[in-house]
């Protein structure tokens, strides 16, 4: 008789693209996943995949089963969300975050989640935006908080907050009241994070749009390390203003005024389109509450 575990393995193998990704999501070995698919195909009495397709092309029977599976998986997700806390097994949620999110509103979000969803265990993964994007698409994460620029067609997303960025330089580098063009700014070393960073991508796009070459200085993937490099006089960098507003007001850094100020960065909570559940919507609502209470935007 066909069982839920077999259906889940079949469904996630098709949705994530490989048996290994499905096994990782279901917390089983690849051999166990293979066994489940073999048993499912035996119970179906007809091949679920076209011969020689390496389990990529579904047979008519497989396509029919996938359509039925989608409704079943969605129903199971709704039931799981409604299950009583007294007998619910703790569920792990793999959540990808940038450093900026981690050091601003994530602490409040964890507290809200523990209060509202005591059966949820958050497993954070702090990384650069492009890497978080790849991990989500590979099925290694359930949801990520990333700039909107990194949301692809395979994802659905929910807007969370808009972050204001500013250019910071060592104190008194420019006369007070100076306004620079982008070309003038490019005369100075520009400190960026690694190539997978949203900040780096934004800087490269900004100068490329104007056809201006600039001197990259790959400093660090840490925002606070970038701040230390600015303080040391290595160069200028574009950073979240709200995170360092106290240092700016104390005169530890000079805020550089450009003719065209940097655009705000919109952060979204993103997940695979087929992975939306009532739990995702609840977590998104809690995240919005946390971002609204964060003054460092």
C-alpha positions in Angstrom: 0.0 0.0 0.0 1.3 3.5 -0.9 2.3 5.5 2.2 2.9 9.1 3.0 6.7 8.7 3.2 6.9 7.4 -0.3 4.7 10.2 -1.6 6.8 12.8 0.2 10.0 11.4 -1.3 8.5 11.3 -4.8 7.2 14.9 -4.5 10.4 16.5 -3.2 12.6 14.6 -5.7 10.6 16.1 -8.5 10.4 19.6 -7.0 14.0 19.9 -5.9 15.4 18.2 -9.0 17.6 15.5 -7.5 17.2 12.5 -5.1 20.0 13.8 -2.9 18.3 17.2 -2.3 15.0 15.4 -1.4 16.8 13.1 1.0 18.5 16.1 2.7 15.1 17.8 3.1 13.5 14.7 4.5 16.5 14.0 6.8 17.0 10.5 5.4 19.9 8.9 3.4 19.9 8.8 -0.3 19.6 5.0 -0.2 16.5 5.2 1.9 15.0 7.7 -0.5 15.8 5.4 -3.4 14.1 2.5 -1.6 11.0 4.5 -1.0 10.8 5.4 -4.7 11.3 1.8 -5.7 8.5 0.7 -3.4 6.2 3.5 -4.7 6.8 2.4 -8.3 6.0 -1.2 -7.3 2.8 -0.2 -5.6 1.7 1.9 -8.6 2.0 -1.2 -10.9 3.3 1.1 -13.8 6.5 3.0 -14.3 6.5 6.5 -12.9 9.5 7.6 -15.0 10.2 7.2 -18.7 12.9 4.5 -19.3 16.3 5.9 -19.8 15.3 9.4 -18.5 17.4 9.1 -15.3 14.2 9.9 -13.4 13.8 13.4 -15.0 10.9 12.8 -17.4 7.7 11.5 -15.8 5.6 8.9 -17.4 1.8 9.6 -17.8 1.3 7.6 -14.6 4.0 9.6 -12.8 2.5 12.9 -13.9 -0.9 11.8 -12.6 0.6 10.8 -9.3 2.5 14.1 -9.0 -0.7 16.1 -9.5 -2.4 14.1 -6.7 0.7 14.4 -4.5 0.7 18.2 -4.6 -2.7 18.4 -3.1 -1.8 15.8 -0.5 1.4 17.6 0.5 -0.4 20.9 0.8 -3.1 19.3 3.0 -0.5 17.7 5.2 1.3 21.1 5.7 -2.0 22.7 6.8 -2.7 19.8 9.2 0.8 20.1 10.6 0.4 23.8 11.2 -2.9 23.2 13.1 -1.7 20.3 15.2 -1.9 20.8 18.9 1.2 21.8 20.8 0.7 19.1 23.4 1.5 16.3 20.9 3.4 18.1 18.2 7.0 17.0 17.5 9.4 19.9 17.4 9.9 21.1 13.8 13.2 22.4 12.5 13.1 25.5 10.2 16.4 26.1 8.3 16.6 29.9 7.9 19.2 31.8 5.9 20.2 35.3 7.1 22.7 38.0 6.1 24.9 39.5 8.8 22.9 42.7 8.7 19.7 40.8 9.6 21.5 38.8 12.4 22.7 41.9 14.2 19.6 43.9 13.9 16.1 42.4 14.3 16.8 38.7 14.4 17.1 38.5 18.2 13.6 40.0 18.6 12.3 37.6 15.9 13.6 34.6 17.8 11.9 35.7 21.0 8.6 36.2 19.1 8.9 32.8 17.5 9.5 31.0 20.8 6.5 32.7 22.3 4.1 32.1 19.3 5.5 28.9 18.0 7.1 26.9 20.8 7.3 23.8 18.7 9.5 25.4 16.1 13.3 25.1 16.2 15.1 27.8 14.2 18.4 26.7 12.6 20.0 29.9 11.3 22.6 30.0 8.5 24.5 33.3 8.3 26.0 33.9 4.9 26.3 36.3 1.9 23.3 37.0 -0.2 24.3 35.0 -3.3 25.2 32.0 -1.3 21.9 32.1 0.6 20.1 32.3 -2.7 21.9 29.1 -4.0 21.3 27.2 -0.8 17.6 27.9 -1.0 17.4 26.9 -4.6 19.3 23.7 -3.8 16.9 22.8 -1.0 19.4 23.3 1.8 17.3 26.0 3.4 13.6 26.5 4.0 13.5 30.3 3.8 16.0 33.1 3.5 16.0 36.9 4.2 17.8 38.5 1.3 17.8 41.7 -0.8 15.0 41.7 -3.4 17.7 41.6 -6.2 18.4 38.0 -5.3 14.8 36.8 -5.5 14.5 34.6 -8.6 11.6 33.3 -10.7 11.6 30.0 -8.7 10.9 31.8 -5.5 8.0 33.6 -3.8 8.8 36.4 -1.4 7.2 38.7 1.2 8.6 42.2 1.7 10.0 42.9 5.1 11.9 46.2 5.3 13.8 48.9 3.3 17.4 49.6 4.4 19.0 53.0 3.8 22.7 52.9 2.8 25.3 55.7 2.9 28.9 56.2 1.9 31.4 56.4 4.9 34.9 57.8 4.8 37.5 58.6 7.5 36.8 61.8 9.4 37.7 65.1 7.6 38.7 63.4 4.4 36.6 66.0 2.4 35.8 69.7 3.3 32.5 70.1 5.1 29.6 70.5 2.8 31.3 68.8 -0.2 29.1 67.0 -2.7 30.8 64.4 -4.9 30.0 63.0 -8.3 30.3 59.3 -8.8 33.4 59.9 -10.9 35.0 61.9 -8.1 34.2 59.1 -5.7 35.8 56.5 -7.9 39.2 58.3 -7.5 39.3 56.8 -4.0 39.7 53.1 -3.0 36.3 51.6 -2.6 36.1 48.9 0.1 33.7 46.0 -0.7 32.8 42.6 0.6 33.4 39.4 -1.4 31.9 38.9 -4.9 28.8 37.1 -3.4 27.9 40.1 -1.3 24.8 42.3 -2.1 26.9 45.4 -1.2 29.6 44.4 -3.7 27.0 43.8 -6.4 25.3 47.1 -5.8 28.6 49.0 -6.0 29.6 47.3 -9.2 26.3 48.0 -10.8 26.3 51.6 -9.7 29.7 52.3 -11.4 29.1 50.1 -14.4 25.9 52.0 -15.2 27.9 55.2 -15.6 30.8 53.4 -17.4 33.2 54.3 -14.6 36.0 52.0 -13.4 36.9 52.0 -9.8 39.5 50.6 -7.5 38.1 47.6 -5.6 39.5 46.8 -2.2 38.1 43.4 -1.1 38.1 44.0 2.6 36.0 41.5 4.6 32.6 39.9 4.6 32.1 41.4 8.0 30.4 44.8 8.1 32.3 45.7 11.3 35.6 44.8 9.7 34.7 47.1 6.8 34.1 49.9 9.3 37.5 49.2 10.9 39.2 49.4 7.5 37.5 52.8 6.8 38.7 54.0 10.3 42.3 52.9 9.3 42.1 55.1 6.2 42.1 52.2 3.7 39.3 53.7 1.7 35.6 54.5 1.5 32.6 52.0 1.7 28.8 51.9 1.3 27.2 50.6 4.5 23.8 50.5 6.2 23.4 53.9 7.8 21.2 52.9 10.6 23.7 50.4 11.9 26.4 53.0 12.4 24.4 56.2 13.0 26.0 56.7 16.5 29.5 56.6 15.1 28.5 59.1 12.4 27.0 61.5 14.9 30.1 61.2 17.2 32.3 62.3 14.2 34.2 59.0 14.0 33.4 58.8 10.3 32.5 61.3 7.6 29.2 60.7 5.8 30.0 61.4 2.1 27.3 63.3 0.2 26.9 62.2 -3.5 25.0 64.0 -6.2 22.9 60.8 -6.5 22.5 59.1 -3.1 22.6 55.3 -2.9 19.3 53.6 -3.4 17.6 51.8 -0.5 17.8 48.0 -0.4 14.5 46.2 0.0 14.8 43.0 2.1 12.4 40.1 1.5 11.7 36.8 3.2 12.0 34.3 0.3 11.1 30.6 -0.2 10.6 28.2 -3.0 7.2 28.8 -4.7 6.0 25.3 -4.1 7.1 25.4 -0.4 4.6 28.0 0.9 2.7 26.9 4.0 0.7 28.4 6.8 3.9 28.2 8.9 5.8 30.3 6.4 3.1 33.0 6.5 3.2 33.0 10.3 7.0 33.4 10.4 6.8 36.2 7.8 4.3 38.0 10.0 6.5 37.7 13.0 9.5 38.9 11.0 7.6 42.0 9.9 6.7 42.8 13.5 10.4 42.5 14.4 11.6 44.8 11.5 9.0 47.4 12.4 10.4 47.6 15.9 13.9 47.9 14.7 15.1 51.6 14.7 18.3 50.9 12.8 16.9 51.1 9.3 
